[in-house]
Amino acid sequence: MGTQHEMTLAELLRRFPDDTAAERWFEAQRWPQGRFCPDCGSTNTAVVKTRRPMPYRCRDCRAHFSVRKGTTADSSA
Ligand SMILES: [Zn+2]
């Protein structure tokens, strides 16, 4: 096993100039067992096709969320 290198957001964006690729990477790091709602923890979530106001929606508490919500990368906090 190699040493884990913690990437900063800037490094991440350099590595993934495409925003969707960066988001997929984020999701794999944050949700290794699958996407879940950051508000209630439910895995019963849906993709919002228009991505507005957020790319995902929780079917249980109806909150909208993105992979960045509740993380240090969330600039709207
Ligand atoms: Zn929820």
N, CA, C, O and the ligand as a Tripos MOL2 file, in Angstrom:
@<TRIPOS>MOLECULE
protein
  309   307    78     0     0
PROTEIN
NO_CHARGES

@<TRIPOS>ATOM
      1 N           0.8360   -1.2040    0.0000 N.3       1 MET1
      2 CA          0.0000    0.0000    0.0000 C.3       1 MET1
      3 C           0.8680    1.2500    0.0000 C.2       1 MET1
      4 O           1.8240    1.3370    0.7700 O.2       1 MET1
      5 N           0.5510    2.2050   -0.8420 N.am      2 GLY2
      6 CA          1.3110    3.4370   -0.9010 C.3       2 GLY2
      7 C           0.7840    4.4470    0.1060 C.2       2 GLY2
      8 O          -0.2560    4.2420    0.7310 O.2       2 GLY2
      9 N           1.5080    5.5190    0.2460 N.am      3 THR3
     10 CA          1.0830    6.5720    1.1470 C.3       3 THR3
     11 C          -0.0810    7.3360    0.5300 C.2       3 THR3
     12 O          -0.0370    7.7250   -0.6370 O.2       3 THR3
     13 N          -1.1130    7.5430    1.3230 N.am      4 GLN4
     14 CA         -2.2530    8.3130    0.8400 C.3       4 GLN4
     15 C          -1.8630    9.7800    0.6760 C.2       4 GLN4
     16 O          -1.3850   10.4180    1.6140 O.2       4 GLN4
     17 N          -2.0710   10.2930   -0.5160 N.am      5 HIS5
     18 CA         -1.7940   11.7040   -0.7440 C.3       5 HIS5
     19 C          -3.0990   12.4750   -0.7190 C.2       5 HIS5
     20 O          -4.0090   12.2150   -1.5060 O.2       5 HIS5
     21 N          -3.1750   13.4250    0.1940 N.am      6 GLU6
     22 CA         -4.4000   14.2000    0.2940 C.3       6 GLU6
     23 C          -4.3780   15.3310   -0.7220 C.2       6 GLU6
     24 O          -3.5320   16.2230   -0.6680 O.2       6 GLU6
     25 N          -5.3170   15.2740   -1.6390 N.am      7 MET7
     26 CA         -5.3560   16.2860   -2.6850 C.3       7 MET7
     27 C          -6.1260   17.5130   -2.2240 C.2       7 MET7
     28 O          -7.1540   17.3980   -1.5570 O.2       7 MET7
     29 N          -5.6380   18.6530   -2.5730 N.am      8 THR8
     30 CA         -6.3980   19.8720   -2.3460 C.3       8 THR8
     31 C          -7.3590   20.0410   -3.5050 C.2       8 THR8
     32 O          -7.2300   19.3790   -4.5350 O.2       8 THR8
     33 N          -8.3160   20.9220   -3.3310 N.am      9 LEU9
     34 CA         -9.2900   21.1440   -4.3910 C.3       9 LEU9
     35 C          -8.6110   21.6580   -5.6580 C.2       9 LEU9
     36 O          -8.9910   21.2800   -6.7660 O.2       9 LEU9
     37 N          -7.6090   22.5160   -5.4940 N.am     10 ALA10
     38 CA         -6.8950   23.0530   -6.6510 C.3      10 ALA10
     39 C          -6.1980   21.9450   -7.4300 C.2      10 ALA10
     40 O          -6.2230   21.9260   -8.6610 O.2      10 ALA10
     41 N          -5.5730   21.0200   -6.6950 N.am     11 GLU11
     42 CA         -4.9150   19.8900   -7.3570 C.3      11 GLU11
     43 C          -5.9350   19.0210   -8.0660 C.2      11 GLU11
     44 O          -5.6980   18.5080   -9.1590 O.2      11 GLU11
     45 N          -7.0660   18.8730   -7.4170 N.am     12 LEU12
     46 CA         -8.1300   18.0620   -7.9750 C.3      12 LEU12
     47 C          -8.6120   18.6380   -9.3010 C.2      12 LEU12
     48 O          -8.8150   17.9110  -10.2730 O.2      12 LEU12
     49 N          -8.7910   19.9520   -9.3240 N.am     13 LEU13
     50 CA         -9.2910   20.5930  -10.5330 C.3      13 LEU13
     51 C          -8.2560   20.5580  -11.6540 C.2      13 LEU13
     52 O          -8.6090   20.5010  -12.8320 O.2      13 LEU13
     53 N          -6.9880   20.5910  -11.2840 N.am     14 ARG14
     54 CA         -5.9430   20.4570  -12.3020 C.3      14 ARG14
     55 C          -5.9560   19.0580  -12.8940 C.2      14 ARG14
     56 O          -5.8030   18.8680  -14.1000 O.2      14 ARG14
     57 N          -6.1420   18.0850  -12.0100 N.am     15 ARG15
     58 CA         -6.1460   16.6990  -12.4690 C.3      15 ARG15
     59 C          -7.3900   16.3990  -13.3040 C.2      15 ARG15
     60 O          -7.3480   15.6310  -14.2650 O.2      15 ARG15
     61 N          -8.4980   17.0260  -12.9080 N.am     16 PHE16
     62 CA         -9.7570   16.7970  -13.6170 C.3      16 PHE16
     63 C         -10.2910   18.1180  -14.1570 C.2      16 PHE16
     64 O         -11.1530   18.7340  -13.5310 O.2      16 PHE16
     65 N          -9.8020   18.5540  -15.2870 N.am     17 PRO17
     66 CA        -10.2690   19.8280  -15.8410 C.3      17 PRO17
     67 C         -11.7570   19.7900  -16.1700 C.2      17 PRO17
     68 O         -12.4260   20.8230  -16.2040 O.2      17 PRO17
     69 N         -12.2620   18.5860  -16.4090 N.am     18 ASP18
     70 CA        -13.6830   18.4430  -16.6900 C.3      18 ASP18
     71 C         -14.4410   18.3520  -15.3680 C.2      18 ASP18
     72 O         -14.1200   17.5190  -14.5210 O.2      18 ASP18
     73 N         -15.4350   19.2010  -15.1960 N.am     19 ASP19
     74 CA        -16.1370   19.2980  -13.9330 C.3      19 ASP19
     75 C         -16.8620   18.0130  -13.5600 C.2      19 ASP19
     76 O         -16.9190   17.6520  -12.3850 O.2      19 ASP19
     77 N         -17.4090   17.3270  -14.5380 N.am     20 THR20
     78 CA        -18.1340   16.0950  -14.2580 C.3      20 THR20
     79 C         -17.1960   15.0120  -13.7560 C.2      20 THR20
     80 O         -17.5600   14.2460  -12.8630 O.2      20 THR20
     81 N         -16.0040   14.9340  -14.3100 N.am     21 ALA21
     82 CA        -15.0170   13.9470  -13.8700 C.3      21 ALA21
     83 C         -14.6070   14.2150  -12.4320 C.2      21 ALA21
     84 O         -14.4630   13.2850  -11.6390 O.2      21 ALA21
     85 N         -14.4200   15.4840  -12.0960 N.am     22 ALA22
     86 CA        -14.0560   15.8540  -10.7310 C.3      22 ALA22
     87 C         -15.1680   15.4690   -9.7630 C.2      22 ALA22
     88 O         -14.9120   14.9770   -8.6640 O.2      22 ALA22
     89 N         -16.4020   15.7020  -10.1900 N.am     23 GLU23
     90 CA        -17.5360   15.3930   -9.3320 C.3      23 GLU23
     91 C         -17.6680   13.8910   -9.1110 C.2      23 GLU23
     92 O         -17.9830   13.4380   -8.0110 O.2      23 GLU23
     93 N         -17.4220   13.1220  -10.1760 N.am     24 ARG24
     94 CA        -17.4710   11.6590  -10.0420 C.3      24 ARG24
     95 C         -16.4190   11.1820   -9.0470 C.2      24 ARG24
     96 O         -16.6690   10.2850   -8.2420 O.2      24 ARG24
     97 N         -15.2450   11.7910   -9.1120 N.am     25 TRP25
     98 CA        -14.1650   11.4230   -8.1930 C.3      25 TRP25
     99 C         -14.5750   11.7500   -6.7620 C.2      25 TRP25
    100 O         -14.4040   10.9420   -5.8490 O.2      25 TRP25
    101 N         -15.1160   12.9450   -6.5880 N.am     26 PHE26
    102 CA        -15.6150   13.3670   -5.2840 C.3      26 PHE26
    103 C         -16.6180   12.3660   -4.7350 C.2      26 PHE26
    104 O         -16.5500   11.9640   -3.5740 O.2      26 PHE26
    105 N         -17.5400   11.9780   -5.5880 N.am     27 GLU27
    106 CA        -18.5970   11.0700   -5.1610 C.3      27 GLU27
    107 C         -18.0360    9.7250   -4.7390 C.2      27 GLU27
    108 O         -18.4970    9.1410   -3.7580 O.2      27 GLU27
    109 N         -17.0510    9.2280   -5.4650 N.am     28 ALA28
    110 CA        -16.4310    7.9390   -5.1240 C.3      28 ALA28
    111 C         -15.7170    8.0130   -3.7840 C.2      28 ALA28
    112 O         -15.6820    7.0330   -3.0400 O.2      28 ALA28
    113 N         -15.1390    9.1940   -3.4700 N.am     29 GLN29
    114 CA        -14.4540    9.3700   -2.1970 C.3      29 GLN29
    115 C         -15.4560    9.5110   -1.0550 C.2      29 GLN29
    116 O         -15.2790    8.9400    0.0210 O.2      29 GLN29
    117 N         -16.4930   10.2710   -1.3090 N.am     30 ARG30
    118 CA        -17.4390   10.5940   -0.2310 C.3      30 ARG30
    119 C         -18.4470    9.4760   -0.0090 C.2      30 ARG30
    120 O         -18.8490    9.2040    1.1220 O.2      30 ARG30
    121 N         -18.8500    8.8330   -1.0940 N.am     31 TRP31
    122 CA        -19.9010    7.8160   -1.0050 C.3      31 TRP31
    123 C         -19.4210    6.4780   -1.5570 C.2      31 TRP31
    124 O         -19.9680    5.9840   -2.5430 O.2      31 TRP31
    125 N         -18.3940    5.8810   -0.9240 N.am     32 PRO32
    126 CA        -17.8760    4.6040   -1.4400 C.3      32 PRO32
    127 C         -18.9230    3.4990   -1.4160 C.2      32 PRO32
    128 O         -18.8450    2.5590   -2.2070 O.2      32 PRO32
    129 N         -19.9110    3.5980   -0.5150 N.am     33 GLN33
    130 CA        -20.9700    2.5820   -0.4480 C.3      33 GLN33
    131 C         -22.2120    3.0290   -1.2130 C.2      33 GLN33
    132 O         -23.2420    2.3550   -1.1810 O.2      33 GLN33
    133 N         -22.1150    4.1550   -1.8940 N.am     34 GLY34
    134 CA        -23.2780    4.6420   -2.6250 C.3      34 GLY34
    135 C         -23.7520    5.9730   -2.0690 C.2      34 GLY34
    136 O         -23.5040    6.3110   -0.9120 O.2      34 GLY34
    137 N         -24.4360    6.7140   -2.9190 N.am     35 ARG35
    138 CA        -24.8840    8.0550   -2.5640 C.3      35 ARG35
    139 C         -25.9460    8.0150   -1.4530 C.2      35 ARG35
    140 O         -26.8220    7.1510   -1.4540 O.2      35 ARG35
    141 N         -25.8560    8.9560   -0.5130 N.am     36 PHE36
    142 CA        -26.9000    9.0730    0.4990 C.3      36 PHE36
    143 C         -27.1300   10.5320    0.8470 C.2      36 PHE36
    144 O         -26.2870   11.3900    0.5850 O.2      36 PHE36
    145 N         -28.2830   10.7990    1.4400 N.am     37 CYS37
    146 CA        -28.6710   12.1570    1.7890 C.3      37 CYS37
    147 C         -27.8510   12.6640    2.9690 C.2      37 CYS37
    148 O         -27.8110   12.0030    4.0070 O.2      37 CYS37
    149 N         -27.1890   13.8280    2.8410 N.am     38 PRO38
    150 CA        -26.3900   14.3620    3.9470 C.3      38 PRO38
    151 C         -27.2620   14.8840    5.0900 C.2      38 PRO38
    152 O         -26.7690   15.0880    6.1990 O.2      38 PRO38
    153 N         -28.5370   15.0990    4.8320 N.am     39 ASP39
    154 CA        -29.4140   15.6270    5.8760 C.3      39 ASP39
    155 C         -29.9980   14.5230    6.7430 C.2      39 ASP39
    156 O         -29.9570   14.6260    7.9690 O.2      39 ASP39
    157 N         -30.5420   13.4650    6.1400 N.am     40 CYS40
    158 CA        -31.1960   12.4280    6.9420 C.3      40 CYS40
    159 C         -30.5220   11.0710    6.8030 C.2      40 CYS40
    160 O         -30.8990   10.1290    7.5010 O.2      40 CYS40
    161 N         -29.5350   10.9440    5.9190 N.am     41 GLY41
    162 CA        -28.7980    9.6930    5.7910 C.3      41 GLY41
    163 C         -29.4650    8.6610    4.9010 C.2      41 GLY41
    164 O         -28.9550    7.5500    4.7600 O.2      41 GLY41
    165 N         -30.5870    9.0030    4.3020 N.am     42 SER42
    166 CA        -31.3010    8.0530    3.4560 C.3      42 SER42
    167 C         -30.5370    7.7790    2.1600 C.2      42 SER42
    168 O         -29.9080    8.6710    1.5900 O.2      42 SER42
    169 N         -30.6080    6.5150    1.7080 N.am     43 THR43
    170 CA        -30.0080    6.1730    0.4170 C.3      43 THR43
    171 C         -31.0540    6.2230   -0.6880 C.2      43 THR43
    172 O         -30.7630    5.9230   -1.8450 O.2      43 THR43
    173 N         -32.2720    6.6040   -0.3220 N.am     44 ASN44
    174 CA        -33.3570    6.7070   -1.2920 C.3      44 ASN44
    175 C         -33.3020    8.0810   -1.9540 C.2      44 ASN44
    176 O         -34.0680    8.9820   -1.6130 O.2      44 ASN44
    177 N         -32.3770    8.2240   -2.9130 N.am     45 THR45
    178 CA        -32.1450    9.5100   -3.5450 C.3      45 THR45
    179 C         -32.3910    9.4380   -5.0400 C.2      45 THR45
    180 O         -32.4290    8.3550   -5.6240 O.2      45 THR45
    181 N         -32.5550   10.5860   -5.6450 N.am     46 ALA46
    182 CA        -32.8170   10.6510   -7.0740 C.3      46 ALA46
    183 C         -31.9090   11.6860   -7.7260 C.2      46 ALA46
    184 O         -31.4970   12.6580   -7.0930 O.2      46 ALA46
    185 N         -31.6030   11.4610   -9.0030 N.am     47 VAL47
    186 CA        -30.8210   12.4210   -9.7640 C.3      47 VAL47
    187 C         -31.7570   13.4950  -10.3110 C.2      47 VAL47
    188 O         -32.8120   13.1840  -10.8640 O.2      47 VAL47
    189 N         -31.3720   14.7390  -10.1560 N.am     48 VAL48
    190 CA        -32.1320   15.8510  -10.7180 C.3      48 VAL48
    191 C         -31.5360   16.1770  -12.0850 C.2      48 VAL48
    192 O         -30.4070   16.6570  -12.1810 O.2      48 VAL48
    193 N         -32.3020   15.9120  -13.1350 N.am     49 LYS49
    194 CA        -31.7570   16.0400  -14.4910 C.3      49 LYS49
    195 C         -31.2670   17.4360  -14.8150 C.2      49 LYS49
    196 O         -30.2550   17.6060  -15.4950 O.2      49 LYS49
    197 N         -31.9880   18.4380  -14.3270 N.am     50 THR50
    198 CA        -31.5900   19.8160  -14.6160 C.3      50 THR50
    199 C         -30.4530   20.2790  -13.7090 C.2      50 THR50
    200 O         -29.8470   21.3230  -13.9500 O.2      50 THR50
    201 N         -30.1590   19.4840  -12.6420 N.am     51 ARG51
    202 CA        -29.1280   19.7960  -11.6650 C.3      51 ARG51
    203 C         -29.4280   21.1000  -10.9320 C.2      51 ARG51
    204 O         -28.5180   21.7170  -10.3790 O.2      51 ARG51
    205 N         -30.6740   21.5220  -10.9190 N.am     52 ARG52
    206 CA        -31.0600   22.7390  -10.2170 C.3      52 ARG52
    207 C         -32.1220   22.4310   -9.1740 C.2      52 ARG52
    208 O         -33.0790   21.7210   -9.4830 O.2      52 ARG52
    209 N         -31.9940   22.9350   -7.9560 N.am     53 PRO53
    210 CA        -30.8520   23.7620   -7.5260 C.3      53 PRO53
    211 C         -29.6210   22.9260   -7.1940 C.2      53 PRO53
    212 O         -28.5250   23.4600   -7.0260 O.2      53 PRO53
    213 N         -29.8090   21.6020   -7.1020 N.am     54 MET54
    214 CA        -28.7130   20.6870   -6.7770 C.3      54 MET54
    215 C         -28.8360   19.4590   -7.6720 C.2      54 MET54
    216 O         -29.9220   19.1490   -8.1630 O.2      54 MET54
    217 N         -27.7180   18.7600   -7.8820 N.am     55 PRO55
    218 CA        -27.7690   17.5920   -8.7830 C.3      55 PRO55
    219 C         -28.5320   16.3920   -8.2320 C.2      55 PRO55
    220 O         -28.8990   15.4990   -8.9960 O.2      55 PRO55
    221 N         -28.7810   16.3500   -6.9090 N.am     56 TYR56
    222 CA        -29.4830   15.2000   -6.3320 C.3      56 TYR56
    223 C         -30.5900   15.6470   -5.3920 C.2      56 TYR56
    224 O         -30.5950   16.7670   -4.8810 O.2      56 TYR56
    225 N         -31.5280   14.7280   -5.1850 N.am     57 ARG57
    226 CA        -32.6620   15.0280   -4.3170 C.3      57 ARG57
    227 C         -32.9350   13.7970   -3.4680 C.2      57 ARG57
    228 O         -32.8220   12.6620   -3.9310 O.2      57 ARG57
    229 N         -33.3020   14.0540   -2.1930 N.am     58 CYS58
    230 CA        -33.6410   12.9640   -1.2880 C.3      58 CYS58
    231 C         -35.1420   12.7020   -1.3760 C.2      58 CYS58
    232 O         -35.9510   13.6240   -1.2670 O.2      58 CYS58
    233 N         -35.5060   11.4200   -1.5750 N.am     59 ARG59
    234 CA        -36.9250   11.1060   -1.6820 C.3      59 ARG59
    235 C         -37.6040   11.0620   -0.3150 C.2      59 ARG59
    236 O         -38.8290   11.1470   -0.2270 O.2      59 ARG59
    237 N         -36.8100   10.9280    0.7550 N.am     60 ASP60
    238 CA        -37.3910   10.8270    2.0890 C.3      60 ASP60
    239 C         -37.6530   12.1960    2.7110 C.2      60 ASP60
    240 O         -38.7700   12.4710    3.1480 O.2      60 ASP60
    241 N         -36.6290   13.0620    2.7550 N.am     61 CYS61
    242 CA        -36.8260   14.3720    3.3870 C.3      61 CYS61
    243 C         -36.9470   15.4790    2.3450 C.2      61 CYS61
    244 O         -37.1390   16.6460    2.6840 O.2      61 CYS61
    245 N         -36.8330   15.0980    1.0690 N.am     62 ARG62
    246 CA        -37.0220   16.0280   -0.0580 C.3      62 ARG62
    247 C         -35.9840   17.1380   -0.1090 C.2      62 ARG62
    248 O         -36.2010   18.1440   -0.7860 O.2      62 ARG62
    249 N         -34.8690   16.9860    0.5830 N.am     63 ALA63
    250 CA        -33.8060   17.9770    0.5250 C.3      63 ALA63
    251 C         -33.0160   17.7890   -0.7610 C.2      63 ALA63
    252 O         -32.8090   16.6650   -1.2180 O.2      63 ALA63
    253 N         -32.5820   18.8930   -1.3350 N.am     64 HIS64
    254 CA        -31.6790   18.8260   -2.4780 C.3      64 HIS64
    255 C         -30.2500   18.8540   -1.9540 C.2      64 HIS64
    256 O         -29.9580   19.5200   -0.9600 O.2      64 HIS64
    257 N         -29.3690   18.1350   -2.6210 N.am     65 PHE65
    258 CA        -27.9810   18.1440   -2.1670 C.3      65 PHE65
    259 C         -27.0340   17.8750   -3.3210 C.2      65 PHE65
    260 O         -27.4290   17.3750   -4.3750 O.2      65 PHE65
    261 N         -25.7680   18.2200   -3.0950 N.am     66 SER66
    262 CA        -24.7130   17.9110   -4.0430 C.3      66 SER66
    263 C         -23.6090   17.1900   -3.2810 C.2      66 SER66
    264 O         -23.6270   17.1330   -2.0510 O.2      66 SER66
    265 N         -22.6590   16.6470   -4.0120 N.am     67 VAL67
    266 CA        -21.5650   15.9100   -3.3650 C.3      67 VAL67
    267 C         -20.7520   16.8310   -2.4650 C.2      67 VAL67
    268 O         -20.1190   16.3730   -1.5130 O.2      67 VAL67
    269 N         -20.7660   18.1130   -2.7600 N.am     68 ARG68
    270 CA        -19.9610   19.0700   -1.9830 C.3      68 ARG68
    271 C         -20.6700   19.5360   -0.7200 C.2      68 ARG68
    272 O         -20.0370   20.1040    0.1700 O.2      68 ARG68
    273 N         -21.9860   19.3030   -0.6310 N.am     69 LYS69
    274 CA        -22.7420   19.8170    0.4920 C.3      69 LYS69
    275 C         -22.2320   19.2200    1.8100 C.2      69 LYS69
    276 O         -22.0970   18.0030    1.9400 O.2      69 LYS69
    277 N         -21.9490   20.0970    2.7880 N.am     70 GLY70
    278 CA        -21.4980   19.6360    4.0900 C.3      70 GLY70
    279 C         -20.0310   19.2880    4.1500 C.2      70 GLY70
    280 O         -19.5640   18.7740    5.1660 O.2      70 GLY70
    281 N         -19.2850   19.5550    3.0820 N.am     71 THR71
    282 CA        -17.8550   19.3020    3.0940 C.3      71 THR71
    283 C         -17.0980   20.6220    3.1080 C.2      71 THR71
    284 O         -17.6970   21.6910    2.9870 O.2      71 THR71
    285 N         -15.7830   20.5420    3.2550 N.am     72 THR72
    286 CA        -14.9730   21.7470    3.2580 C.3      72 THR72
    287 C         -14.9410   22.4170    1.8850 C.2      72 THR72
    288 O         -14.5580   23.5800    1.7530 O.2      72 THR72
    289 N         -15.3570   21.6490    0.8550 N.am     73 ALA73
    290 CA        -15.3630   22.2040   -0.4960 C.3      73 ALA73
    291 C         -16.6430   22.9730   -0.7690 C.2      73 ALA73
    292 O         -16.8090   23.5610   -1.8380 O.2      73 ALA73
    293 N         -17.5560   22.9670    0.2100 N.am     74 ASP74
    294 CA        -18.8240   23.6660    0.0470 C.3      74 ASP74
    295 C         -18.6310   25.1410    0.3630 C.2      74 ASP74
    296 O         -18.5680   25.5210    1.5330 O.2      74 ASP74
    297 N         -18.5380   25.9690   -0.6550 N.am     75 SER75
    298 CA        -18.2600   27.3830   -0.4550 C.3      75 SER75
    299 C         -19.4990   28.1610   -0.0600 C.2      75 SER75
    300 O         -19.3990   29.3250    0.3290 O.2      75 SER75
    301 N         -20.6710   27.5380   -0.1530 N.am     76 SER76
    302 CA        -21.9070   28.2480    0.1630 C.3      76 SER76
    303 C         -22.2990   28.0800    1.6230 C.2      76 SER76
    304 O         -23.3430   28.5790    2.0420 O.2      76 SER76
    305 N         -21.4840   27.3900    2.3970 N.am     77 ALA77
    306 CA        -21.8350   27.1110    3.7850 C.3      77 ALA77
    307 C         -21.8220   28.3880    4.6270 C.2      77 ALA77
    308 O         -22.0960   28.3400    5.8270 O.2      77 ALA77
    309 ZN        -32.8810   13.1820    3.2540 Zn       78 ZN78
@<TRIPOS>BOND
     1     1     2 1
     2     2     3 1
     3     3     4 2
     4     3     5 am
     5     5     6 1
     6     6     7 1
     7     7     8 2
     8     7     9 am
     9     9    10 1
    10    10    11 1
    11    11    12 2
    12    11    13 am
    13    13    14 1
    14    14    15 1
    15    15    16 2
    16    15    17 am
    17    17    18 1
    18    18    19 1
    19    19    20 2
    20    19    21 am
    21    21    22 1
    22    22    23 1
    23    23    24 2
    24    23    25 am
    25    25    26 1
    26    26    27 1
    27    27    28 2
    28    27    29 am
    29    29    30 1
    30    30    31 1
    31    31    32 2
    32    31    33 am
    33    33    34 1
    34    34    35 1
    35    35    36 2
    36    35    37 am
    37    37    38 1
    38    38    39 1
    39    39    40 2
    40    39    41 am
    41    41    42 1
    42    42    43 1
    43    43    44 2
    44    43    45 am
    45    45    46 1
    46    46    47 1
    47    47    48 2
    48    47    49 am
    49    49    50 1
    50    50    51 1
    51    51    52 2
    52    51    53 am
    53    53    54 1
    54    54    55 1
    55    55    56 2
    56    55    57 am
    57    57    58 1
    58    58    59 1
    59    59    60 2
    60    59    61 am
    61    61    62 1
    62    62    63 1
    63    63    64 2
    64    63    65 am
    65    65    66 1
    66    66    67 1
    67    67    68 2
    68    67    69 am
    69    69    70 1
    70    70    71 1
    71    71    72 2
    72    71    73 am
    73    73    74 1
    74    74    75 1
    75    75    76 2
    76    75    77 am
    77    77    78 1
    78    78    79 1
    79    79    80 2
    80    79    81 am
    81    81    82 1
    82    82    83 1
    83    83    84 2
    84    83    85 am
    85    85    86 1
    86    86    87 1
    87    87    88 2
    88    87    89 am
    89    89    90 1
    90    90    91 1
    91    91    92 2
    92    91    93 am
    93    93    94 1
    94    94    95 1
    95    95    96 2
    96    95    97 am
    97    97    98 1
    98    98    99 1
    99    99   100 2
   100    99   101 am
   101   101   102 1
   102   102   103 1
   103   103   104 2
   104   103   105 am
   105   105   106 1
   106   106   107 1
   107   107   108 2
   108   107   109 am
   109   109   110 1
   110   110   111 1
   111   111   112 2
   112   111   113 am
   113   113   114 1
   114   114   115 1
   115   115   116 2
   116   115   117 am
   117   117   118 1
   118   118   119 1
   119   119   120 2
   120   119   121 am
   121   121   122 1
   122   122   123 1
   123   123   124 2
   124   123   125 am
   125   125   126 1
   126   126   127 1
   127   127   128 2
   128   127   129 am
   129   129   130 1
   130   130   131 1
   131   131   132 2
   132   131   133 am
   133   133   134 1
   134   134   135 1
   135   135   136 2
   136   135   137 am
   137   137   138 1
   138   138   139 1
   139   139   140 2
   140   139   141 am
   141   141   142 1
   142   142   143 1
   143   143   144 2
   144   143   145 am
   145   145   146 1
   146   146   147 1
   147   147   148 2
   148   147   149 am
   149   149   150 1
   150   150   151 1
   151   151   152 2
   152   151   153 am
   153   153   154 1
   154   154   155 1
   155   155   156 2
   156   155   157 am
   157   157   158 1
   158   158   159 1
   159   159   160 2
   160   159   161 am
   161   161   162 1
   162   162   163 1
   163   163   164 2
   164   163   165 am
   165   165   166 1
   166   166   167 1
   167   167   168 2
   168   167   169 am
   169   169   170 1
   170   170   171 1
   171   171   172 2
   172   171   173 am
   173   173   174 1
   174   174   175 1
   175   175   176 2
   176   175   177 am
   177   177   178 1
   178   178   179 1
   179   179   180 2
   180   179   181 am
   181   181   182 1
   182   182   183 1
   183   183   184 2
   184   183   185 am
   185   185   186 1
   186   186   187 1
   187   187   188 2
   188   187   189 am
   189   189   190 1
   190   190   191 1
   191   191   192 2
   192   191   193 am
   193   193   194 1
   194   194   195 1
   195   195   196 2
   196   195   197 am
   197   197   198 1
   198   198   199 1
   199   199   200 2
   200   199   201 am
   201   201   202 1
   202   202   203 1
   203   203   204 2
   204   203   205 am
   205   205   206 1
   206   206   207 1
   207   207   208 2
   208   207   209 am
   209   209   210 1
   210   210   211 1
   211   211   212 2
   212   211   213 am
   213   213   214 1
   214   214   215 1
   215   215   216 2
   216   215   217 am
   217   217   218 1
   218   218   219 1
   219   219   220 2
   220   219   221 am
   221   221   222 1
   222   222   223 1
   223   223   224 2
   224   223   225 am
   225   225   226 1
   226   226   227 1
   227   227   228 2
   228   227   229 am
   229   229   230 1
   230   230   231 1
   231   231   232 2
   232   231   233 am
   233   233   234 1
   234   234   235 1
   235   235   236 2
   236   235   237 am
   237   237   238 1
   238   238   239 1
   239   239   240 2
   240   239   241 am
   241   241   242 1
   242   242   243 1
   243   243   244 2
   244   243   245 am
   245   245   246 1
   246   246   247 1
   247   247   248 2
   248   247   249 am
   249   249   250 1
   250   250   251 1
   251   251   252 2
   252   251   253 am
   253   253   254 1
   254   254   255 1
   255   255   256 2
   256   255   257 am
   257   257   258 1
   258   258   259 1
   259   259   260 2
   260   259   261 am
   261   261   262 1
   262   262   263 1
   263   263   264 2
   264   263   265 am
   265   265   266 1
   266   266   267 1
   267   267   268 2
   268   267   269 am
   269   269   270 1
   270   270   271 1
   271   271   272 2
   272   271   273 am
   273   273   274 1
   274   274   275 1
   275   275   276 2
   276   275   277 am
   277   277   278 1
   278   278   279 1
   279   279   280 2
   280   279   281 am
   281   281   282 1
   282   282   283 1
   283   283   284 2
   284   283   285 am
   285   285   286 1
   286   286   287 1
   287   287   288 2
   288   287   289 am
   289   289   290 1
   290   290   291 1
   291   291   292 2
   292   291   293 am
   293   293   294 1
   294   294   295 1
   295   295   296 2
   296   295   297 am
   297   297   298 1
   298   298   299 1
   299   299   300 2
   300   299   301 am
   301   301   302 1
   302   302   303 1
   303   303   304 2
   304   303   305 am
   305   305   306 1
   306   306   307 1
   307   307   308 2
@<TRIPOS>SUBSTRUCTURE
     1 MET1         2 RESIDUE 1 A MET
     2 GLY2         6 RESIDUE 1 A GLY
     3 THR3        10 RESIDUE 1 A THR
     4 GLN4        14 RESIDUE 1 A GLN
     5 HIS5        18 RESIDUE 1 A HIS
     6 GLU6        22 RESIDUE 1 A GLU
     7 MET7        26 RESIDUE 1 A MET
     8 THR8        30 RESIDUE 1 A THR
     9 LEU9        34 RESIDUE 1 A LEU
    10 ALA10       38 RESIDUE 1 A ALA
    11 GLU11       42 RESIDUE 1 A GLU
    12 LEU12       46 RESIDUE 1 A LEU
    13 LEU13       50 RESIDUE 1 A LEU
    14 ARG14       54 RESIDUE 1 A ARG
    15 ARG15       58 RESIDUE 1 A ARG
    16 PHE16       62 RESIDUE 1 A PHE
    17 PRO17       66 RESIDUE 1 A PRO
    18 ASP18       70 RESIDUE 1 A ASP
    19 ASP19       74 RESIDUE 1 A ASP
    20 THR20       78 RESIDUE 1 A THR
    21 ALA21       82 RESIDUE 1 A ALA
    22 ALA22       86 RESIDUE 1 A ALA
    23 GLU23       90 RESIDUE 1 A GLU
    24 ARG24       94 RESIDUE 1 A ARG
    25 TRP25       98 RESIDUE 1 A TRP
    26 PHE26      102 RESIDUE 1 A PHE
    27 GLU27      106 RESIDUE 1 A GLU
    28 ALA28      110 RESIDUE 1 A ALA
    29 GLN29      114 RESIDUE 1 A GLN
    30 ARG30      118 RESIDUE 1 A ARG
    31 TRP31      122 RESIDUE 1 A TRP
    32 PRO32      126 RESIDUE 1 A PRO
    33 GLN33      130 RESIDUE 1 A GLN
    34 GLY34      134 RESIDUE 1 A GLY
    35 ARG35      138 RESIDUE 1 A ARG
    36 PHE36      142 RESIDUE 1 A PHE
    37 CYS37      146 RESIDUE 1 A CYS
    38 PRO38      150 RESIDUE 1 A PRO
    39 ASP39      154 RESIDUE 1 A ASP
    40 CYS40      158 RESIDUE 1 A CYS
    41 GLY41      162 RESIDUE 1 A GLY
    42 SER42      166 RESIDUE 1 A SER
    43 THR43      170 RESIDUE 1 A THR
    44 ASN44      174 RESIDUE 1 A ASN
    45 THR45      178 RESIDUE 1 A THR
    46 ALA46      182 RESIDUE 1 A ALA
    47 VAL47      186 RESIDUE 1 A VAL
    48 VAL48      190 RESIDUE 1 A VAL
    49 LYS49      194 RESIDUE 1 A LYS
    50 THR50      198 RESIDUE 1 A THR
    51 ARG51      202 RESIDUE 1 A ARG
    52 ARG52      206 RESIDUE 1 A ARG
    53 PRO53      210 RESIDUE 1 A PRO
    54 MET54      214 RESIDUE 1 A MET
    55 PRO55      218 RESIDUE 1 A PRO
    56 TYR56      222 RESIDUE 1 A TYR
    57 ARG57      226 RESIDUE 1 A ARG
    58 CYS58      230 RESIDUE 1 A CYS
    59 ARG59      234 RESIDUE 1 A ARG
    60 ASP60      238 RESIDUE 1 A ASP
    61 CYS61      242 RESIDUE 1 A CYS
    62 ARG62      246 RESIDUE 1 A ARG
    63 ALA63      250 RESIDUE 1 A ALA
    64 HIS64      254 RESIDUE 1 A HIS
    65 PHE65      258 RESIDUE 1 A PHE
    66 SER66      262 RESIDUE 1 A SER
    67 VAL67      266 RESIDUE 1 A VAL
    68 ARG68      270 RESIDUE 1 A ARG
    69 LYS69      274 RESIDUE 1 A LYS
    70 GLY70      278 RESIDUE 1 A GLY
    71 THR71      282 RESIDUE 1 A THR
    72 THR72      286 RESIDUE 1 A THR
    73 ALA73      290 RESIDUE 1 A ALA
    74 ASP74      294 RESIDUE 1 A ASP
    75 SER75      298 RESIDUE 1 A SER
    76 SER76      302 RESIDUE 1 A SER
    77 ALA77      306 RESIDUE 1 A ALA
    78 ZN78       309 GROUP 0 **** ****
